[in-house]
């Protein structure tokens, strides 16, 4: 069975910077690193909304991004 090791966590703010030719939103990401994996979703939402208010772009989404290493586990 694979073994998962957490590597990092960051907060990602996604802003709409325009639209594509097909009318889909064009998104630009701003990443804030060194987020504690133990931070609650409500806390990250509040921080994300506060940070988004500092930008002149419309906020599209707020995301918590985990990066994990996946390695083979011990063979039985």
RALIN-V318948 format. One line per field, one symbol per residue. ss: DSSP state (@ for helix, = for strand, . for the rest). psi: psi as a letter, one per 30 degrees, with the letter a starting at -180 (. if undefined). burial: + if it has 24 or more other C-alpha atoms within 12 Angstrom, else -. A space follows every 10 residues. Layout:
ss->???
psi->???
burial->???
//
This chain:
ss->.========= =========. ....====== ==........ @@@@@@@@@@ @@.....=== ========== ==....
psi->kkkkjkelkl kkkjkkgall egglkkkkkk kjlhkkffkl eeeeeeeeee eefflglkke lkkkkkkkkk lklkk.
burial->---------+ +++++----- --------++ ----+----- ---+---++- -+------+- -++++----- ------
//
